[in-house]
Amino acid sequence: GILSLLPTRGVTKLPRKIKSVFFLRTDSVGKFLVGGSYTHMRGFCDALKKRGVQVRVLAHDIPEDMKKNHVFHPIRYSSYGPMPEVPEMAHNCKFFLSCFRLARTHRPDMLYHRYSLMHISSILVSRILNIPLVIEYNGSDAWIREIWGGRIFFKHLAIIAEKVILNQAHYISVVSEVLLDQLLQQGVAKEKIIMRRQ
C-alpha cells in the first residue's frame, strides 16, 4: 500500500520533554461547538498548557474560549458531496497538506489526533516528518456511522483506514476498559495503548 512507499524512520518513544503538540480534529462540526467531545478536548489542551506545552489546534472550528488560550489553525471542512463519505475523503487531502506544511515549519514534538472516519492524514504527516503520533480512539467510527448516521457507501475503505491508523500509530489513547478490550481484540499491542480515565 501507500504507506510502504513512505520513509520508515518511525519513532517508537515519545520525547522525555514535550514542548509543543499539534491537536488534530478532523471530523465535521456543526454550528454549535458544545458537548462532551469539546469538553474533553478543552480539558486535554488546557492541561498541556498548564504544564508549559504549546498547543496548536488544527480543526474546522473550535469554541471561542479555546481560541484565546491556544494557537488555532482553521482547516475548513466542506460538507458537499454526492455520497456521505466523499467530504471525508476530500478533507483528508486538504487536512494533510495543511498539517504537513504547519508541522514542517513548527516541528511539534507530538501529533495528537482525535480520529474520525476515513482520516489517515495524521499517519502520513507522522511518517514523512518522523513525528510521534498518538491517536485518540473513541470506538469504531465505521460502526458508529453505520448505526447512527445511516448507510456507508465505502464501508470497506472506512474499515481499512481505521485498521491502518490503529496499526501505524505509535500510541492509542482510550478512556475506558471497554475501548481497551476492543483494541486488544483487534490485535493492537497492549503496550501501545494509553488509558486516560475521564
CORMO-V584593 format. One record per backbone hydrogen bond with DSSP energy under -1.0 kcal/mol. NH is the residue of the N-H (numbers start at 1). CO is the residue of the C=O. If there is no record, write none. Layout:
BEGIN
<<NH:CO> <NH:CO>>
END
This chain:
BEGIN
<<5:2> <6:3> <10:8> <21:54> <22:110> <23:56> <24:112> <25:58> <34:32> <39:35> <40:36> <41:37> <42:38> <43:39> <44:40> <45:41> <46:42> <47:43> <48:44> <49:45> <50:46> <52:49> <53:48> <54:19> <56:21> <57:71> <58:23> <59:73> <67:63> <68:64> <70:66> <71:55> <73:57> <75:59> <86:83> <89:85> <90:86> <91:87> <92:88> <93:89> <94:90> <95:91> <96:92> <97:93> <98:94> <99:95> <100:96> <101:97> <102:98> <103:99> <104:100> <105:101> <106:102> <107:103> <109:20> <111:132> <112:22> <113:134> <114:24> <115:113> <115:136> <119:116> <124:120> <125:121> <126:122> <127:123> <128:124> <129:125> <130:126> <131:126> <134:111> <135:171> <136:113> <137:173> <144:140> <145:141> <146:142> <147:143> <148:144> <149:145> <158:154> <159:155> <160:156> <161:157> <162:158> <163:159> <164:160> <165:161> <166:162> <167:163> <168:164> <169:165> <170:133> <171:133> <172:192> <173:135> <174:194> <180:176> <181:177> <182:178> <183:179> <184:180> <185:181> <186:182> <187:184> <188:183> <192:189> <193:190> <194:172> <196:174>>
END
